[in-house]
Amino acid sequence: MTPAARRLGLRVTRVVLLVYLLAALMLVTLQRKILFPAPPPRALPTNAGALVEGRSPAGRRVAALWSPRPGATAATWTAAYFHGNGMQLADCAELAPALHAEGFNLFAVEYPGYGPLAADDPSEGAIVETAAAAMGILRDRLHVPTERTLLLGQSLGTGVAVQLAARAMGARVVLLTPYRSITAMAGEVFPWLPVRWLVRDRFDSESLAPSVTVPVRVVHGTDDEVIPFAHGEALARRFPRGTLDRVVGGHHNDLWSDHPVAVSAALRGP
């Protein structure tokens, strides 16, 4: 190799290394902005239901939407809903009619950094702490027993629902378009980075799944362009009582609108 070729090779190596380090730095510094892209805060619709507020045992603010089904009784089941990362509490209100029609009250939990909690910093720990405190409010203040609580997670919210299910905070679980873990997702997007060491908010549903003893229904579209169908398929196998509902042609954001029969079956199922 000539000296000129050697110098060129060294320059290329330096450029590649610099790009690699910059990509790793970007993932470290921007990952929460990527994972939690909260929309601009929006007020709840006037007919949405009641905004329930409180504090976690550690003092963190808690907010949730309570929308009981018309004619609800003490025997009515409640769907505790954990939304995707591009939604907020005001968007959850739009699901109330569909859940009421299926026989459920709606209790939608907000995340730090979103909606009425927009001033708080989001993280896995903060979200799970807030969600667990909200479930305590549902049980103790709204008098909904765990035995009549469905944990309903969508996209990012599936990781929240699984963590609460592992703490025995629901009697059934439905997961719409779930992921194995955020680390697994990041590894597919950045296969050349050591994401195992860089990801801060892991939401490792795959590891927690074996400890969830209640029935779990996983609903996943085969054409999901955000979270590949293979994630839902693999995750469903990890739950001791897991069932996979394959939605042929389903995408990431069209299950409620274009595949309501599949969602209804999961809500009604064991």
C-alpha positions in Angstrom: 0.0 0.0 0.0 1.4 3.4 -1.0 1.7 6.2 1.6 -1.1 8.1 -0.2 -3.4 5.1 0.0 -2.5 4.6 3.6 -3.4 8.2 4.5 -6.7 8.0 2.6 -7.6 4.8 4.5 -6.8 6.5 7.8 -9.0 9.5 6.8 -11.9 7.2 5.9 -11.5 5.3 9.2 -11.6 8.6 11.1 -14.7 9.7 9.3 -16.5 6.4 9.9 -15.6 6.5 13.6 -16.8 10.1 13.9 -20.1 9.3 12.3 -20.5 6.3 14.6 -19.8 8.3 17.7 -22.1 11.1 16.6 -24.9 8.6 16.0 -24.3 7.1 19.5 -24.3 10.5 21.0 -27.6 11.4 19.2 -29.2 8.3 20.5 -28.1 9.0 24.1 -29.1 12.7 24.1 -32.3 12.6 22.0 -33.8 9.2 22.7 -36.5 10.6 25.1 -37.6 13.2 22.5 -37.8 10.4 20.0 -39.6 8.0 22.4 -42.0 10.6 23.9 -43.0 13.0 21.1 -45.9 14.5 23.1 -48.3 16.5 21.0 -49.2 20.1 22.1 -51.4 19.9 25.2 -55.1 20.0 24.4 -58.0 20.4 26.9 -60.4 17.5 27.4 -63.7 17.7 25.4 -66.5 19.1 27.6 -68.5 15.9 27.3 -65.5 13.5 27.8 -66.0 12.7 31.4 -64.3 13.7 34.6 -60.6 14.6 35.0 -59.4 12.7 38.1 -56.2 14.0 39.7 -54.0 13.0 42.6 -50.4 12.3 43.7 -48.3 9.2 43.8 -46.8 8.1 47.2 -43.6 9.9 46.1 -45.5 13.1 45.3 -45.7 12.8 41.5 -48.7 14.3 39.9 -51.4 11.9 38.5 -54.1 12.6 36.0 -56.7 10.3 34.4 -59.9 10.5 32.5 -62.9 8.7 34.1 -65.8 8.0 31.7 -68.3 5.6 33.1 -70.6 3.7 30.8 -74.2 5.0 30.9 -76.1 2.7 33.3 -72.9 1.3 34.8 -73.2 -0.7 38.0 -70.8 -2.1 40.5 -70.5 -5.2 38.2 -69.4 -3.2 35.2 -65.8 -3.8 34.0 -63.4 -0.9 33.5 -60.8 -0.6 30.8 -57.7 1.1 32.2 -56.2 2.5 29.0 -52.6 3.4 28.3 -52.1 5.3 25.1 -49.5 5.5 22.4 -46.6 7.9 22.5 -48.2 10.3 20.0 -51.5 10.6 21.9 -52.7 12.4 25.0 -55.7 12.3 27.4 -57.9 14.4 25.1 -57.4 11.8 22.3 -58.4 9.0 24.6 -61.8 10.5 25.1 -62.6 9.5 21.5 -62.4 5.8 22.5 -65.1 6.1 25.1 -68.1 5.4 22.8 -66.5 2.2 21.5 -65.5 1.0 25.0 -69.0 1.9 26.4 -70.6 -0.1 23.5 -68.5 -3.1 24.5 -69.7 -2.8 28.1 -66.7 -1.1 29.7 -66.1 2.1 31.7 -63.1 4.0 30.5 -60.2 5.0 32.8 -57.5 6.5 30.6 -54.2 7.3 32.4 -52.0 10.3 31.4 -48.2 10.2 31.3 -45.7 12.7 32.6 -44.9 15.1 29.8 -48.3 14.8 28.2 -51.6 16.7 28.3 -52.3 18.0 31.8 -48.9 16.7 33.0 -47.0 18.4 30.2 -44.8 20.2 32.6 -43.4 17.0 34.0 -40.5 15.0 32.6 -41.3 11.7 30.9 -39.3 8.5 31.6 -40.1 4.9 32.0 -39.8 5.2 35.8 -42.0 8.3 36.0 -44.7 6.8 33.7 -44.9 3.5 35.6 -45.0 5.3 38.9 -47.8 7.6 37.7 -49.7 4.7 36.2 -49.5 2.6 39.3 -50.7 5.5 41.4 -53.6 6.0 39.0 -54.6 2.3 39.4 -54.7 2.9 43.2 -57.1 5.8 42.6 -59.2 3.7 40.4 -59.4 1.0 43.1 -59.7 3.2 46.3 -61.4 6.3 45.1 -63.6 5.1 42.3 -64.2 1.7 43.9 -63.4 -0.5 40.9 -61.9 -3.8 42.1 -58.9 -5.4 40.4 -61.1 -8.3 39.5 -63.1 -6.1 37.1 -60.2 -4.2 35.6 -58.9 -4.8 32.1 -55.5 -3.4 31.4 -55.6 -2.1 27.8 -52.4 -0.9 26.3 -51.7 0.5 22.8 -48.2 0.8 21.2 -46.0 2.5 23.9 -48.7 1.9 26.4 -48.4 -1.9 26.1 -45.2 -1.7 28.0 -47.0 0.2 30.8 -49.8 -2.3 30.9 -47.4 -5.2 31.1 -45.6 -3.7 34.0 -48.9 -3.2 35.9 -50.0 -6.7 35.0 -46.8 -8.1 36.5 -47.8 -6.2 39.7 -51.3 -8.0 39.6 -53.2 -4.7 39.0 -55.7 -6.2 36.5 -57.7 -9.3 35.9 -57.2 -9.3 32.1 -54.8 -7.7 29.6 -55.3 -6.6 26.0 -52.2 -5.3 24.1 -52.7 -3.5 20.8 -49.6 -3.4 18.5 -47.1 -4.2 21.2 -43.3 -4.4 21.1 -40.9 -6.9 22.8 -39.0 -4.1 24.4 -37.7 -0.6 23.4 -34.2 -2.1 23.4 -35.3 -4.7 20.8 -36.9 -2.0 18.7 -33.8 0.3 18.9 -31.6 -2.6 17.9 -33.6 -3.1 14.7 -33.4 0.7 13.9 -29.7 1.0 14.8 -28.3 -2.5 14.4 -24.7 -1.2 14.4 -25.0 0.6 17.7 -24.6 -1.0 21.2 -28.2 -0.1 22.1 -28.2 -2.5 25.0 -25.9 0.0 26.8 -27.4 3.2 25.4 -31.2 2.8 25.8 -32.5 4.4 29.1 -36.2 3.5 29.0 -36.4 -0.2 28.2 -40.1 -1.2 28.8 -38.9 -4.8 28.7 -42.3 -6.5 28.3 -40.6 -9.7 26.9 -38.7 -10.2 30.2 -41.8 -9.5 32.4 -44.2 -11.6 30.4 -43.6 -14.9 32.1 -44.6 -13.3 35.5 -48.0 -12.2 34.2 -50.5 -14.9 35.2 -53.7 -13.4 34.0 -55.1 -13.9 30.4 -53.4 -11.7 27.8 -54.7 -11.0 24.3 -52.2 -9.6 21.8 -53.7 -7.9 18.7 -51.3 -7.0 15.9 -51.7 -6.1 12.3 -49.6 -8.1 9.8 -48.8 -4.9 7.9 -47.8 -2.8 10.9 -45.2 -0.3 9.6 -44.1 1.0 13.0 -43.8 -2.1 15.2 -43.3 -5.2 13.1 -45.9 -8.0 13.5 -43.1 -10.3 14.6 -42.9 -8.4 17.9 -46.5 -9.2 18.8 -46.1 -12.7 17.7 -43.0 -13.3 19.8 -44.4 -11.5 22.8 -47.7 -13.5 22.8 -45.7 -16.7 23.2 -43.9 -15.4 26.3 -47.1 -15.0 28.4 -48.2 -18.2 30.2 -51.9 -17.5 29.1 -51.2 -15.4 26.0 -53.2 -15.4 22.8 -52.3 -13.8 19.5 -55.0 -12.2 17.3 -53.5 -11.8 13.8 -55.1 -8.9 12.0 -54.4 -9.5 8.3 -53.7 -6.3 6.6 -53.8 -4.3 9.8 -51.5 -1.3 10.2 -50.2 0.4 13.3 -52.9 3.1 13.7 -56.0 1.6 12.1 -57.1 -1.2 14.4 -59.9 0.9 16.1 -61.1 2.4 12.8 -60.6 -0.3 10.2 -60.6 -3.5 12.2 -63.1 -3.0 15.0 -64.2 -6.6 15.0 -60.7 -7.7 16.0 -60.5 -5.2 18.8 -64.0 -6.1 20.0 -63.1 -9.8 20.0 -60.1 -9.2 22.1 -62.0 -7.0 24.6 -64.7 -9.6 25.0 -62.4 -12.6 25.1 -60.8 -14.3 28.1 
